[in-house]
């Protein structure tokens, strides 16, 4: 899963349908859903030994200030990799970047800590809790998976024999973030978040290069794409476009994602005609070169992240282990 391949040019054939300081959920009790327990066994990615979970989107504090975030945790048997960023949308400043690797001898099925990053599924109220716990910077978010409408629900898809994909927009998000030693915690909310799950349901002999795009626009809309560039992929390219209300908008079959000669990343969607350009703010920070992320300007301003890594590669444990 960790083997990285760089793509200067990628053609996506798209098929379109329709409190920071602790791991405790920073959500008022009245916000919590009162529903029957959702068994962990029903979340298929949690039972997989090779999986990739991503949350991305934008949150707003009580003063109306906006922050973009991206959180990813990858599992390859006992090997775990986490990467998270937090961006001040007003200034374009990269407030936080966390990248960690751990080997966990006996990993639990629904909660993990990798360096300063953590991810947990709460079966009682069907919610996910994730974030980064640092000394003076970090965030702690809870996203609600209950009550998802038909607009933001997506069914599970086989993108290759033995590799599954599920991507949707969640329910409400609540939490806290802190941006520095002299800054207080801020309570933040969002109506939704992007949530992408990719997992291996059948053993793979080799890793499969996957490129995945998630964009959150300032107007509330968004775009996603997942691509396995392999001839035997069942549905190697999957994409979607959502308007401000979260309603699916038809998208053309061919989208290009490339790095131009000036070092900028360009995502071009023929229909609805849209070109998204971003400068990678992680180019000097992401030592694994698995993630490209940056703010998008122009007619559709927002935030985009491009993930580049392999899925399904057999695990090879390093000598050093971290419990």
N, C-alpha and C positions, 0 to 999 in steps of 0.2 A: 504493500500500500504506500510505502514511503518513497519508492523509486520514482524519480521525477523526470519528466520529459518536457523539453521546451518546444513550444510551437510558435514559429514566426508567423504562420498563417494557418487558419483553421476554417474550414467550410462546414457549416452546420446545416444539415438537411432537417428541417423542422416540421413536425406534425403537430398542429395546434388544435386544441379543444377549448370547446367553449372557451436589608440594610447592609449596604455594602460591607460593613465590618464583620459580618458573620454570614454563615450559610443559611440562616433563618430567613424565611420569606418575608420580604418587607412589604406586606400588603395588609391593609385594614381588614379586620375580620368580616365586616359587612360585605366586602368585595368577593369573599371566597364563595365558590359555588357549593351548594348543598345537594350532592348527587350520590348515587351508589358508587361503590368502589369499582375502578377499572383495573382488572387484573393485569399484572405486568406481562403475563403470558400472551395477552392480546396485542401487545406492542412487539411485532415480529422482529424489529431491528434489535431489540434488547436481548433476544436469545441468540443472536448471531455472534460468532467469534470474530467476524470481520465486518465492520460497519463504519459509517461516516455520518455524523449528525451536525447540522448547520442551522444556526439561527441568525437572521440578519434583518435590519430594518432601521427605523428612526424612532427616537423617543423625544419627548418634550417636557421641560421642567415647568414649574408653576409660574415662571416669568415669561414663558413662551419661547425660551431658547431651545434649539434643536441639536441633538447629537445623533450621529450615525454609528452603528456598531456592526460587528461581524464576529461570530463565535463559532468555532469549529472544533470538534473532538473526533479523532479517528481511532478506531480500535483494530488491531491486527493480533488476535489471540491475547497474549499477555502484554503486548506492546501498545502503548498509548501515546498519541501525539495531540497536543492542543495548541491552538492559535486564536488569539482574540485581539481586536482593535477597537478603539473608541475615538471618534473624530468630532471635533467642534465644528458644526456646520456653518457657524457664523464666520469664523476666522480661517477655516480650512486646516487648523492645527491637528496633528496627530497627538491626541492626549495620552493614549495608552497603547502599548503593543506588548503582548505576552506570547511567548512561544516556548513550549516545554515538551519534554519527552520523559516518559516513565515506563518502567517494566513492573507490573504488579503480579505477584506470584499467584494469588487467588482472587481475581477481580470479582466484585459483586455484580449482580445482574442489572441493577438499575441506578447505581450511583458511583461516581468516580471522581478522584482528585488527581490532576496532573499538573505538577508544579503549583502555581498560584491559581490555576483554572479549576473549575468544578462544574459538574453536570449531574443532575438528579431528576428522576421521574417520581412524582408523587401520585401513587395509585389511588389514594383516598379521594382526591378531588380532580384527578385527571389533568395534572399540570406538570410543566417542566420548570425546573429552577436551574439557572446557569449564571456564570459570571467569573470574575477574577477578584481574588482577595489579596490586595497588596497593602503595604504599610500606609500609604497616603493616596493611592490611586486605585481605582477599581470600580466594579459594578456588580450588582446582585439583582437579577431580573427573574420574574415569574410570569410564565405565559399560560393562559387558560386554553385548554383544548376542548372544552365543553361548548355545546350550542353552536357548532360551526354550521353555517348555512350552505346551501348548494352552490353559492357563488364561490366560496373559498375552500371547498372540499375537493380533493383529487383522489382518484382510486389508485391502488397499487399497480405498478406496471413492471413487466419484465423487459429490461433494456438489453439483456443478453441472457442466454440460458444460465440460470443460477445467480444472476445479479438483479436485484429488485430496486425499484425507485418509488418513493412516495414524497410528493412535494405539495404543500398547501399553505394558505395563510391561516394563522392561528386566531384565537379569540383575543381578548384584551391582555395587555402587558402592564405590569406594575413593578416598581422597584426603586432602587436608589443607586446613585453613582457619586463618585468623588474624583475631582480632577487634579488635586495637588495638596501638598502639606498644609498650605494656608487657606484652603478652600473647604467649606463645610459640605456635608452630604446634601445631595439634592434629590427630592422625590420626583420621579419621572413616570410618565404613562405613555401608552400608545394604544390605538384601536386594534392593532394587529401586528404580526411579525411574519416574515417568511420562515418556514421550517422545511428543511430538506433532509430526507433520510435515504441513504443508499446502503444496502447490505448484501452479503453473499449468502445465498440459501443453498447452494451446492458447491462443493469443493472445486477450486480452480487450480490448474497446474501452473499458470503464469498470471502475472499482473496485467490489468487492462487499463491503458491510458484513458483517463477521464478528464474532460474539460467541462466545467460548470460555471454558469454566470447567474448572478443574482443582482438585480437593480431595484432600488427604492427611490421613487421620484418625489420631489418636494410637494407635488400636488396630491400625493396619496396613491398614485398608480404604481405599477411595478412590472418587471419583466424577469423571466428566468429561462435558462436553457441548460440542458445536460446532454453531453455528447460522448459516445464511445466510438472512436474512429477505427472500427474493425469491420471486415467484410461479413463476419458471421453474427453481427449484432442483430437481435430480433427487432428492436426499435432503438437503434443507436443514437437517434437524435430526438429529444423531447423538448418542447418549449411552450411558453405561455405568456400572455400579456394581459394585465389587469388595469382597468380604469380606476378613477378616484373612488368609486363605490365598491371596488373589488370584483366587478363583473368582468368575465372573460371577453376579450376582444380578439377577433380573427387576426392571425399573423401569417405572412407568407412562408413558404417552405425553405427559403434559402437566406441564411444570415451569415455574414462574415465577421470573424473576430481576428484581428491581426495587430502586430506591433509595427508601427511605421518607422521610417528612417530617422525620425526625430526622437524616437524612444517613447512615443505616446501609443496607448492602446486604443484601438478604434473598433467599435461594435456597430455594424451597419445592418439595419432591418429594412428590407425593400418595401414591405407593406404591413402595417402603416409605416410610411416612409419616415425613417428616423435614423440618425447617426449619433452615437454616443462616444465621446472622446474623453479619456481620463489619463492623467499622469500617475504612474505607480508610486505611491508614497512609501512603499515597503521595499523598494528595489535594493536599498543598502541595509535593510534590517532583517528581512526574511532570509535566513541562511539556507533554508531548504528550497527556496524559490518555488514554493507551492501556491503562493497567493499573490495576486495582483489586486490592488484596491486604490480607489481614489474618488474624488468628487467630480461630478459631471456638470458642465456649464452648457449654455446655449438654450435652445427652445424647450428642452426637457431636463432642467437641472435636477440633480439628485446625487446618489451615491451608488457605485457599482463595485462588485468584487468578482474576480475571475479566479477559480480554483483549478490548479493543474497538478494532478497526482495519479498514481495507479491505484486501482481497486482490485482486490482478490489475490494479491501477490502472497505466496506462502511466507509465513513468519520465520525470521531468523533471529533468535535472541542474542543480544550482546552479552558480553561477559559481566558487566556491572548491572545489578538489579536494585531498584528502589521500591520498597514496599508501599 
